[in-house]
Amino acid sequence: MLKKLLYICLLLLFSVTSAAQNRFPKPDFESGYQYPEITYAVSNEVVWVWVDIILLTFLMCIAAWAVLKKRTRKPIVWISVISVAYFGFFRSGCVCSIGSIQNVSLALADSTYILPIPVLLFFILPVLFAFLFGRVFCAGVCPFGALQELVNLKNYRLSKPVTAVLGMIPWIYLIFAILYAVTRSSFIICRFDPFIGIFRLGGDIGLILFGVLLLIAAIFTGRPFCRFICPYGALLSLFSRVSVWKIKLTQKPCINCELCHNACPVDAIRPPYENRVKETRQQGVRRIISYFIILPLMILAGAFLMRSVGSHLSRANKDVRLYNMVISHEASPQDIPSVELEAFYGQGGTIEALTAAYENIQAGFKLYSTLAGALIGLVIGITLIGLSVKRTRRQYEIDYAGCVACGRCFGYCPQNEGKIEKLCPTQDKG
Amino acid sequence: MEKNENRYSPISRRKFLQIAGSAIAGGAILSVFGGLMYRAKMRESSYYWQIDPQKCTQCGRCQTECVLPVSAVKCLHANKVCGYCDLCGGYYRSNVKELNTAAENLMCPTGAIERKYVEDPYFEYTIDERLCNGCGKCVKGCSSFGNGSLYLQIKRDLCKDCNECTIATVCPSDAITRVPLAAAYKLKE
């Protein structure tokens, strides 16, 4: 009887301490058995990360030297090959500069988030180079751009309205990526990355298909991903617009031959344009005032719209989903709980703590989606204004925001240095 | 008229905008870099995804959610925690009719657990990493009936160090977090 009681007590004790999980004592071996020594491989990531950063800087320096000083495309092709091979296939495209936007914006919004220094460098170095030399990162150092550049054969031009509408996508994508990053919901740039599956030779089949479609499109028109999707390209275009040193089409006077315009894969060379609309000073002032009215209206409308859908957007957050699950489970407890609920109750989570977290996230979403809406309104407004502003150009000019420094135009320009001698090598002697 | 045009020539205005834009852009780069660098210097950056075995609920998502075709999550075995049981909850399925090593009686769907006789009641278990797919079935068995010496962990040599671990986004117990290099593995000892 006493033994039975003791047994029950022991059982109870075991069930209580099951978290410690020492149900069975350590065996004492008599045969001289030794525990095997197991070491787990830690790959030399630290070294690789610094190799990445040094190579990134080195390749960007070469690209800047090639397009600004030597004015030739040849090194860019080699940089593209190296980048696709190393950053793409060997390093599997992670951590990339495009995705680092999210880490940096999260670190700026939330001081508890620890931003690794390599990620910060991956973010800031291409921005710095864009500020100094233009988008030399896009030229071929970015494996995504390089991959599209290498398959590009034809430059079928899209019409201007289509380009303008599609050109807004990167900005809106950037705004949503930052919105979801700062609210700690999801890193959408990483999640919907079309080329990572190709580099890793496996992954989500839908995204790989999308990546392949983009690559097929890239054969016929230059860099569809860079122009119409890439949020980092949108960010870099801001800096390259005001860059310190700028790429020049030719050092000799332009003869308006149109060859560079046809060669540009990203449609970043604007043809000469004669603005025939003569408006009086009063009309001009009226136009500017209308811009200043339209722009704030767009911003306000965007902010209002996004604020009203903020709570729907918050469903992307894990805690919000869990809160909704817990609420619906509390309403009907007879349903079989999902693994999330099992984990929540298993870890002794309380609804009070979850509600506090939920309200915190909702407040964050309200604030940040309002800001995001304002920015979306700003982007759409500026795009519309940009479409309506007409400027007279006498020569072919580079649109520095769109130029990806691929250097294709240099080879086509008949005024470029060395070109004439190459075409008629005997001219000097004769 | 011509003089007037020169005075308000668009080039100088554009140049002014250019310089102002450059100053703003340069200032933004410097302040972001400086601020984040200062903050990053203060703490050791944690960079490597790891599973906290204490939090893990063996939901099985590690097997399916990893970006790799075969998950980088593998089962590890802490020999010093193991009871070397004959009737191993991680090796055999529960309620099997006959205790033999036929595949239908075994927990592991890929046959990655090797069992070796040591001495009378004791058996040694090892995981063949090449076969393990990180499903966590054995971990569940061992945690429910044994000492919990089997546990899931992200293998550093296989992990791609994604910016955001796709398993972490769906992990029901938030067991996957970033750790510093010094603690690259959260091991059970």
HADDOCK unambig.tbl for C-alpha pairs under 7 A between the chains (distance, minus, plus):
assign (segid A and resid 21 and name CA) (segid B and resid 146 and name CA) 6.96 0.50 0.50
assign (segid A and resid 21 and name CA) (segid B and resid 147 and name CA) 4.74 0.50 0.50
assign (segid A and resid 21 and name CA) (segid B and resid 148 and name CA) 6.02 0.50 0.50
assign (segid A and resid 22 and name CA) (segid B and resid 147 and name CA) 4.93 0.50 0.50
assign (segid A and resid 23 and name CA) (segid B and resid 146 and name CA) 6.06 0.50 0.50
assign (segid A and resid 23 and name CA) (segid B and resid 147 and name CA) 5.53 0.50 0.50
assign (segid A and resid 24 and name CA) (segid B and resid 83 and name CA) 5.37 0.50 0.50
assign (segid A and resid 24 and name CA) (segid B and resid 146 and name CA) 6.93 0.50 0.50
assign (segid A and resid 24 and name CA) (segid B and resid 147 and name CA) 6.31 0.50 0.50
assign (segid A and resid 25 and name CA) (segid B and resid 83 and name CA) 6.16 0.50 0.50
assign (segid A and resid 26 and name CA) (segid B and resid 83 and name CA) 5.54 0.50 0.50
assign (segid A and resid 27 and name CA) (segid B and resid 83 and name CA) 6.19 0.50 0.50
assign (segid A and resid 27 and name CA) (segid B and resid 84 and name CA) 6.99 0.50 0.50
assign (segid A and resid 31 and name CA) (segid B and resid 119 and name CA) 6.75 0.50 0.50
assign (segid A and resid 35 and name CA) (segid B and resid 79 and name CA) 6.63 0.50 0.50
assign (segid A and resid 41 and name CA) (segid B and resid 156 and name CA) 6.56 0.50 0.50
assign (segid A and resid 41 and name CA) (segid B and resid 157 and name CA) 5.95 0.50 0.50
assign (segid A and resid 42 and name CA) (segid B and resid 156 and name CA) 5.35 0.50 0.50
assign (segid A and resid 42 and name CA) (segid B and resid 157 and name CA) 5.82 0.50 0.50
assign (segid A and resid 43 and name CA) (segid B and resid 156 and name CA) 6.23 0.50 0.50
assign (segid A and resid 43 and name CA) (segid B and resid 157 and name CA) 4.97 0.50 0.50
assign (segid A and resid 94 and name CA) (segid B and resid 162 and name CA) 5.92 0.50 0.50
assign (segid A and resid 94 and name CA) (segid B and resid 163 and name CA) 6.77 0.50 0.50
assign (segid A and resid 95 and name CA) (segid B and resid 162 and name CA) 6.56 0.50 0.50
assign (segid A and resid 95 and name CA) (segid B and resid 163 and name CA) 5.80 0.50 0.50
assign (segid A and resid 114 and name CA) (segid B and resid 40 and name CA) 6.81 0.50 0.50
assign (segid A and resid 114 and name CA) (segid B and resid 45 and name CA) 5.85 0.50 0.50
assign (segid A and resid 114 and name CA) (segid B and resid 46 and name CA) 6.85 0.50 0.50
assign (segid A and resid 115 and name CA) (segid B and resid 40 and name CA) 6.22 0.50 0.50
assign (segid A and resid 115 and name CA) (segid B and resid 45 and name CA) 6.38 0.50 0.50
assign (segid A and resid 116 and name CA) (segid B and resid 40 and name CA) 6.78 0.50 0.50
assign (segid A and resid 116 and name CA) (segid B and resid 45 and name CA) 4.84 0.50 0.50
assign (segid A and resid 116 and name CA) (segid B and resid 46 and name CA) 6.65 0.50 0.50
assign (segid A and resid 116 and name CA) (segid B and resid 47 and name CA) 6.48 0.50 0.50
assign (segid A and resid 117 and name CA) (segid B and resid 40 and name CA) 6.46 0.50 0.50
assign (segid A and resid 124 and name CA) (segid B and resid 33 and name CA) 6.92 0.50 0.50
assign (segid A and resid 128 and name CA) (segid B and resid 29 and name CA) 6.97 0.50 0.50
assign (segid A and resid 187 and name CA) (segid B and resid 164 and name CA) 6.67 0.50 0.50
assign (segid A and resid 202 and name CA) (segid B and resid 68 and name CA) 6.90 0.50 0.50
assign (segid A and resid 202 and name CA) (segid B and resid 69 and name CA) 6.32 0.50 0.50
assign (segid A and resid 203 and name CA) (segid B and resid 67 and name CA) 5.72 0.50 0.50
assign (segid A and resid 203 and name CA) (segid B and resid 68 and name CA) 6.57 0.50 0.50
assign (segid A and resid 203 and name CA) (segid B and resid 69 and name CA) 6.70 0.50 0.50
assign (segid A and resid 239 and name CA) (segid B and resid 25 and name CA) 6.23 0.50 0.50
assign (segid A and resid 242 and name CA) (segid B and resid 18 and name CA) 5.73 0.50 0.50
assign (segid A and resid 242 and name CA) (segid B and resid 21 and name CA) 5.79 0.50 0.50
assign (segid A and resid 242 and name CA) (segid B and resid 22 and name CA) 5.12 0.50 0.50
assign (segid A and resid 243 and name CA) (segid B and resid 22 and name CA) 6.56 0.50 0.50
assign (segid A and resid 339 and name CA) (segid B and resid 59 and name CA) 6.49 0.50 0.50
assign (segid A and resid 339 and name CA) (segid B and resid 172 and name CA) 6.41 0.50 0.50
assign (segid A and resid 340 and name CA) (segid B and resid 172 and name CA) 4.41 0.50 0.50
assign (segid A and resid 340 and name CA) (segid B and resid 173 and name CA) 6.94 0.50 0.50
assign (segid A and resid 343 and name CA) (segid B and resid 57 and name CA) 6.51 0.50 0.50
assign (segid A and resid 343 and name CA) (segid B and resid 172 and name CA) 5.95 0.50 0.50
assign (segid A and resid 343 and name CA) (segid B and resid 173 and name CA) 5.35 0.50 0.50
assign (segid A and resid 344 and name CA) (segid B and resid 173 and name CA) 6.76 0.50 0.50
